[in-house]
Amino acid sequence: MIYLDYAATTPVSDHALKVFHDVSKRFFANTMSLHNAGTDAADLLEVCRGQLAELIHGKKEGVYFTSGGSESNQLAIEGLAKAHQHKGKHIVASPGEHASVLNTLERLENAGYKVSYLPLDENGKVTLQALEDAIREDTILAAVGHVNSEIGTIQDIEAIAPYLHDRGVLFHCDAVQSFGKLDIDVVTLKISSLSISSHKIYGPKGVGACYIDPEIPLECNLPNGTHERGFRQGTVNLPGIASFVTAAMDICRGRLEENNRIAGLRETFILGLKKASMPIEIESAIDHTIPHTLALSVKGIEGQYVMLECNRMGVAISTGTACKVGQSAPSKTMLAMGRSEDEARELVRLSFGKETTREDVERAIEVLKKIITENQT
């Protein structure tokens, strides 16, 4: 099977897997235990916290380890919204956010908050004008992900974050799709909160992190939390955390070289599509997206059919965000970009990773060509 769905999840790296095994054997004690074994585990946890903070240029005390990106999104958004509701109960957000963000916002709406969804331009980007039009006196929080999970669009957080900060609006940024691919500096940009996931960067599943500016008041969602300074409940998964941070350091260390390699694979794929003269459109301009994600629309063919046929021929791709696969609803990002429901259902997503080769890309082109040819006859 040729795997071209790295935006959904990645295989655990050998290095991260070794660290998971070693920590499971040597530092298995509960980090809250008062004996020496527990103290050793707690010390390692703090080393990991500091290492991850350095990767995002943040403060160590702002890093909270969680079960993944979805929990991080939920804890940050609800925690910030509830802690600042005395200032207002209005939130603005991109309609192209991950389901964990949208579901959290829906719960807040049911609790009396007001949510305004921002329009997207033709490339799926949020503009400063859209923010200016949406922000009100009672706006307390904005949620805009760094990279869109369906089409790979990079949001201009270098402009968005300071714009919001200057207006006293908190900024939550879902960085699950961007961490390890793009540089992130939470302090310089004055990002209020940020979410990261391990399994997107060749670490184990079930682990992630949430960064929250330690100077910003936060209300913990679960009462009497005993772990992560009361931020959440549940025994700390130290082997998973150590493995996650190992994968994070590895991917950030080789980021530029790998980005260039992936960009070359994407260029090969696009040139192959053009050479084959297939009725395929690339969604979002290439210079507005990360090279790892390529969103396509095969004109006149539903994306789910293309995905299933690719799978039958040995190529794994997606129709969008993995948490929504299996549902035939049209892409929410495409709809927000002004596409019709039929056009939004044509979306397929290919995403490249460490093990993707030029031969994989060339084979995927041939498979798409075969699917289109068979569908036209």
Secondary structure, DSSP 8 states (H G I E B T S, - for coil): -EE-BTTT-----HHHHHHHHHHHHHS-S-TT--SHHHHHHHHHHHHHHHHHHHHTT--GGGEEEES-HHHHHHHHHHHHHHHTTTT--EEEE-TTS-HHHHHHHHHHHHTT-EEEE----TTS---HHHHHHH--TTEEEEE--SB-TTT-BB--HHHHHHHHHHTT-EEEEE-TTTBTTB---HHHHT-SEEEEESTTTTS-SS-EEEEE-TTS----SSTT--BTTTTB-S---HHHHHHHHHHHHHHHHTHHHHHHHHHHHHHHHHHHHHHHT-SEEESS-GGGB-TTEEEEEETTS-HHHHHHHHHHTTEE-BSS-GGGTT-----HHHHHTT--HHHHTTEEEEE--TT--HHHHHHHHHHHHHHHHHHH-
